[in-house]
Amino acid sequence: MRKLHVMGLAAAIAIVAAVFFFLKISAPRPSDKPNLILISLDTLRADRLGTYKYSRATSPFLDSWASGAAVFEHAVTAAPWTLPSHVSIFTGLYPTSHGVNEAKKRSIGESTELFTEILQRNGYQNFAYVAGGYVGKRYGFARGFDSFIYNSGERSNKARGFPRTVTMALEKLEKRDPSKPFFLFLHTYAVHCPYTAPEPYRDMFNSPDAEPIDTSRCDRFNGKEGFTKGHAQFLSDRYDGSVRFVDDTLKTLFEGLEKQGVKDNTFIIITSDHGESFLEHGRIGHSESLYKELLMVPLIVSGPGIKPQRISEAVNLVDIFPTVLDLLGFPASTQPDGHTLAALLHGQQESFSRPPYQLSELHRGKMLRSLIDPVDEHFILDLETNTAQLFKLPVDPLETKDLATSMPDRISEWRSILDRLSKGLHERPTGKMDPATKEQIEQLKTLGYL
């Protein structure tokens, strides 16, 4: 009996061991390829973050994270509004090249590739959680994504929508296939007008000269009689509160990534599509100009092999596409107008060669092109009137003194540079898009676009 008992016990142990071995070899092995997260904080200007030397405590978490990441001190957007700027991010093309400059008519052309499509073809699981508006399926942004989720919590720009976006994204990552790398895209309008962050953020920052005003009117304050500097300061205070709200929400996201154990093998890019004006040049919002407060955006990158540093070279959001391919080990694409920033991210500044001036374009309301060297000069050309502006940024960082008439030779030089760059841009075919739904129209009204 004892012998039979021992034999039975041995058989049981053998069965358990076999089952354990089977489960071990059949369970999906975690991917060793790096993941990628791209976060677009719509309408966030760089100079409202502590890491970009802002005096208010709008971004304690981001500042702490940025201290261990690569911070681009002079990142320039390709366009000062949401639709063409995001198309530039995902295609690596300037607005003239991708052609998506009319919100009512054009979407991304079928012959224009998004970097998400390249990642998907190479085995990446691609997930998007967006706030809608101009970042939606009808413009072609869903191409290359396995799931593209519109968070209806931001339908009326309710700031609580971004925490819900983060929650949904973390839940999705918990359920993903761990044997495959992932790309996650997060987008929010929580910083965008009408600056409706919940308490305590809404009234976190208060200036003594601020005059309360109904923020739901968004950027329709332009040209309105009775709108004062005090009103603009009130909007600016609310904006700063929204930035702090986003900062705390990002802390929750990063804690979730840490808990899931994916942060160390993940490249994380945080940026914005454009900035915001608070009467710096007589306007509110981000329309009909290419001044510095609309062009300078945050660009912060962390991940495997990324050297914590502050990078002084001027870069453009069209550089994100080629940089992503380079960091993830894919062959370079011939499509982008931009340049890979991988050498800079790895601390190899000596191997990075590129002119310091960056191109931005506006094809909405006005037709403008801009070349900015953030530590030297800013040249703006009105394509309709053929008139130019020139600012010397070291002595005039707020761009209050136009030197165009007093420096005709320098204007001629900038015109020549812009002409050469413009001739190198070739517009690609764009696609058609479905008519906007009632819900989409209402959201665009809330955001001040209609």
ABEGO torsion letter per residue (X at the ends): XAAAAAAAAAAAAAAAAAAAAAAAAABBBBBABBBBBBBBBBGBBAAABAAAGBABBABAAAAAAAAABBBBABBBBABABAAAAAAAAAAGBBAAAAGBABAAABBBBAABBBAAAAAAAAGBBBBBBBAEEABBAAAGAABGBABBBBBAAAAAGBAAAAAAAAAAAAAAAAABBAABBBBBBBBBAAABOAGABBOAAAAABBBAABBBBBAAAEAAABGBBGBBAAAAAAAAAAAAAAAAAAAAAAAAAAAAAAAAGAAAABBBBBBBABBBBBGAAGBBEBBGBABAAAABBBBBBBEBGBBBBBBABBBBAAAAAAAAAAAAGBBBBAABABBBAAAAAAGBAAABBBBABBBBBBABGBBBBBBBBAABBBBBBBAAAGBBBBBBAAABAAGABBAAAABAAAAAAAAAAAAAAAAABBBBBBBBBBBBBAAAAAAAAAAGAX
